[in-house]
């Protein structure tokens, strides 16, 4: 693994699982991941169990948008995130827990649902966040003949590094150190499901995207990470890719 340096090109938070989220200037991270990320979910009955409803089963969820109060910024405490605000496709907004929200969701999605909130996070991979790179995003666009909307991949930390496209697929075990003191452990590349095939604005399916990733990149895009050192992470901070701790000493 070659060291690399660059900057944080963008930060995203997704308060409600499978709904549209928000791009932010800063957020706080701790062992849960990004403060307030996927701490809410819409549940449905699946094979006799209550499970989070995702855009795989209900693409219409992507037309709903979840945010936190604008003045929270990077000050949102991961241990005590507020209730999300949810905006329906028609522009009406509801605070999470408002009984009208459940009714509107059921009417719009055409199925009974329940609402769940868990400050520990409701990620598919608990206690993680997703890191992507600009080089790979641009390379993917070149391979497919046009730009690809990063929002499809629901990243948390998007980096612009002096590293080659797709190099992050070999970063397992490495670390990312940020100017403000946050440090991440890189776990493994993220195997993509069908959710990125849905346009974030229109929900129209682009099946060729997943087929291309499967054929050329083992269906991978981005890399999952956990938090080694928590704190505030801000856009435009410098970022450095480091080899695994102790690798130089052990000769790995």
N, C-alpha and C positions, 0 to 999 in steps of 0.2 A: 504494500500500500504506500503510494507516494504522498507526502504531505501536500496540502493545498491550502490556499488562502483566498478570501473574497469577502463578500458582504451578505447581509440578510436582505434579500430582494423583496420579500413580502411575508406577512404573517396573517393567518386565518384562524378563526374560531367558529365552531359549529355547535351552538348551544343545544339544538334538538337533533337527534339522530335522523339523518336522511332529509332534513329540511335544508333549504339554503341558509347560509350563515353570514358572517361578516368579516371583512378585511379590517384589520386594526393596526394602529401604529406601534402598539406594545401590548404584551400580556405577561402574566406571571406563570411560572411553572414550578411544580413540585413533584413528588413521586406519583401523584395521580395523573400527571401529564399537564396539559394546558389548563389553567384555571377556567372553569366554566364550560370546557369543551365536552359535548355530548353528555351533559348532566341531565338531560330530559329526553324522553322517548315516548312515542305513540305505540301503545301495545295492541295486539290483536290475538285472537285465539288461533293457535296452529297446532293441529294434532293433539288437542286436549290440553295444551299448555298456553299460558300467556307469554308471548314473546314480542320483542320490538318489531314493529312493522317498518320495513325499509323500502327504498325506491325500487328494489327488485320486484316486490309484490305490488307496490303502489307508486308508480312513477309520479303521480300527481303530488306527492309529498314535496317534491323539489320545487313546486310552484309556491309553497309556503316559505316564509323567511323568518328566522329567529335571531334576535339580537339582545344585547344588554344595554342598559342606559348609557348614552354616549359618554358621560363623564366618568364612567368606571375605568376605561382605558386599561393601562397596565396595572392599575391599582386593585383590580378584582382579586380578592383573596381566594385561592383555590379551595381552601377549607370551608369557605362561607360564600359561595357565589349566590347572587340574588336570583329571583325568579326571572326567567326569560320573558321577553315580549315577543309575541308571535303575530306576524302580519299575513292575513289571508290574501289569496290572489286578487281579490277585489279591492285591496287596500285597507280594509278594516283591521285594527290591531286589538289584541287581547293579551292580558297578563296571564301567564301560566297559572292554572288553578281556577280561572274564571269559568264557571259552568257553561257559558256560551261558547267557549272555545271547543269543548268536546262536541257540542251539538253541531257547530259549523264544520268541524272535521268529519264527523260522521256523514253529514249531508254531502260534503264535497267528495269524500272518498268512497261513499256508497257502501259502508260497512260499519259495524259497531267497533268502537275503540275505547281504550282507557288511557289515562295519562299517568306517567311515572316520572318521578324526579329522584336523582341519587347523586349527592355531591361527590361521591367517589368516582363517578363516571360510568357510562354505559357503553364503553368501547367494545368492539369485537375482541381486541387484544388489550386487556386491562392494563392501566398504568403506562400507556405509550402515547407517542405522538408520531406524526408522519413528516419526513423530510424529503423534499424534492429539489432538483437542480435545474437551472435555466438551460444549461448545455443539453441535457437530455430532452427537455421540453422542445427546444428548437430542433434537435435532431429528429424527434418523433414527427414534428410538423413537416420537415423536409422529406421524410420517408413516406408520409401520407399525402404529400402534395398540397399542403396548406396548414395554417396555424391551428393548434389544438388549444382549446380553452383550459387553462390550468384548473379551474373550478371543478372540472369533471373528476379530478383525482382527490379532491377534498383534503388537500395538504394542510399542514399547520405551519411549517417553516420552509420557505422557498429560498434557496441559496444561489448566488451567482459567484462561482468559484473558478479558479484557474485550473480546472480539472477537465478531463475529456468526458464527452457524453457517455453515459451508461457506466461510468467508472464506479458510481455509488453501489452498483450491484455486487461489487467485490469489497465493500467497506465493512463487512460484518466483523464485530469485535473492536473496531476503531472508535475514536471519540471525536466530538466536535466541541471546541472551546470558543466561547464568545467573549467579546470585549467587555461586557458588563459582568462577567463572572459565571454565567450559566454554563454548565457542561453537560453534554449528552453522551450516552453510550449507544452506539449503533448496533442494532440487534440482527436484523436480516432484511433482505429485500421484500417488498410488499407484493404479494400475489394478488392481482386485480380480479374482482368479480364483475358482474354485469353493470354495476351502477355507473361507471364512467362512460358507458355507451349511451347514456341519456343526456341530451343537451340540457344544460342547467337552466336555460330560459324557456325552451319550448317543450322539453321532455321527449322530443323525437329521438327514436333509437338509431344509433349508428353501429350496427353489429360489426362492421368491418374494423372498427378500432380494436375490439377485443381479439378478433381473429388475427390481426396484424401483430399485436403484442404476443399472442401465443406462438405464432409462427417464427417470430424474429427475436424475441426477448424473454422466452419462457414465461410469458404472461406477467412480467414484472414491470413495475414502475414505481420509483421512490424506495425509501428504506425506513423501516420502523426504528424508533429510538426510545430509550428510557432516560429518565432524568438522574444524573449523578449529583449535580449541584444545582439546586433550585435558585430562583430569583426572578428578576425582571429582564425580559428579552425585548429588544426594540428593533424596529426596522432600521436598516442602514448600518447596524453594528458590524464591526469586522468579525469574521468567523475563520477558524483554522481547523483543518482536518488533521488529526493526530493518529499515529498508529496505536494499537492496544497498549495500555499501561504496562510497563515492564518488558515489552517485547525486545527492546534493545539490549537489556541486561541478560535476557535468556537466550538471545540469538535467534528468536523466531522471526 
